[in-house]
């Protein structure tokens, strides 16, 4: 997720569109694994959820630079993020997505002049 997602803010034109498609395909693959379950392991928050939920803090960055919405291209995954964020253990440990976006934009401006 991160490798492909991080290319979204580095590319333009056709390369960006190809990467966007690749990223959305990854989201759909993950959504397929989630299926209709509340969490990846079923009814309970588990190991895969713990491993994957930190990437949700970066979704706003990917959406902003890729010009799409996770909830639109992968609604079940978007709902999963909301369920996970309702957990106190998750909400207290993840950075605010807007702060992550701000950080990335500052880095891009310094490093690439974007």
C-alpha positions in Angstrom: 0.0 0.0 0.0 2.6 2.5 1.0 5.0 1.9 -1.9 2.3 2.4 -4.5 0.6 5.2 -2.5 3.8 7.2 -2.1 4.2 7.3 -5.9 0.9 9.2 -6.1 2.5 12.4 -4.9 5.6 12.0 -7.0 4.1 11.4 -10.5 2.1 13.3 -13.0 0.2 12.6 -16.2 -0.1 9.1 -17.5 2.3 7.7 -14.9 0.1 9.1 -12.1 -3.1 7.7 -13.7 -1.4 4.2 -14.0 -0.3 4.4 -10.4 -3.8 5.5 -9.3 -5.3 2.5 -11.0 -2.7 0.2 -9.4 -3.5 1.7 -6.0 -7.3 1.4 -6.4 -6.7 -2.3 -7.5 -4.8 -2.8 -4.2 -7.7 -1.3 -2.3 -10.2 -3.5 -4.0 -8.1 -6.6 -3.3 -8.0 -5.7 0.3 -11.7 -5.0 0.3 -12.2 -8.5 -1.2 -10.3 -10.0 1.6 -12.4 -8.0 4.1 -15.6 -9.1 2.4 -18.7 -8.5 4.5 -16.9 -9.0 7.8 -16.6 -6.2 10.4 -12.8 -6.9 10.6 -10.3 -8.9 8.6 -10.5 -11.8 11.0 -14.3 -11.7 11.4 -16.2 -10.1 14.2 -13.2 -9.1 16.3 -10.4 -6.6 15.8 -7.3 -8.7 15.1 -3.8 -9.0 13.9 -4.4 -8.0 10.3 -6.4 -5.0 11.4 -3.6 -3.9 13.8 -1.1 -4.2 10.9 -3.1 -2.4 8.3 -5.0 0.4 10.2 -1.9 2.7 10.4 -2.1 3.1 6.6 -5.5 4.6 7.0 -3.9 7.8 8.4 -2.3 8.2 4.9 -5.5 7.7 2.9 -6.2 11.5 2.8 -2.7 12.0 1.3 -3.3 9.3 -1.3 -6.8 10.8 -2.0 -5.5 14.3 -2.3 -2.7 13.6 -4.7 -4.5 10.8 -6.6 -7.8 12.7 -6.9 -10.1 9.9 -5.7 -11.9 9.0 -2.5 -11.2 5.6 -0.7 -14.9 5.5 0.4 -16.1 5.8 -3.2 -13.7 3.3 -4.8 -13.8 0.9 -1.9 -16.8 1.5 0.4 -16.4 -1.6 2.6 -12.8 -0.6 3.3 -13.9 2.9 4.1 -16.5 1.6 6.5 -13.8 -0.7 8.1 -11.6 2.4 8.7 -14.5 4.1 10.5 -15.2 1.0 12.6 -11.5 0.8 13.6 -11.3 4.5 14.4 -14.2 4.0 16.8 -11.9 1.9 18.9 -10.2 4.0 21.6 -7.0 2.0 21.2 -6.9 3.0 17.5 -8.1 6.5 17.7 -5.6 7.4 20.4 -2.6 5.9 18.6 -3.1 7.1 15.0 -2.0 10.5 13.8 -4.7 12.8 12.4 -4.9 12.4 8.6 -4.9 16.1 8.0 -1.6 16.5 9.9 -0.2 13.6 7.8 -1.3 15.5 4.6 0.2 18.7 5.9 3.5 17.0 6.7 3.7 15.4 3.3 3.0 18.7 1.5 5.7 20.4 3.5 8.2 17.7 2.6 7.2 17.9 -1.0 7.6 21.6 -1.1 11.1 21.4 0.5 12.3 18.4 -1.4 10.7 18.8 -4.8 9.5 22.4 -4.9 5.9 21.1 -5.4 
